[in-house]
């Protein structure tokens, strides 16, 4: 994550949507957990 943040620069946020049960992993690598996450799934799956 540090390398990605370095490459993207300070003006870019990194947002990950964890699968159920994987939340602990992201905390361990230094990400802040939030309950306010939303997304719209894709409709085309080919």
Buried (B, 14 or more C-beta within 10 A) or exposed (E): EEEEEEEEEEEEEEEEEBEEEEEEEBEEEEBEEEEEEEEEEEEEEE
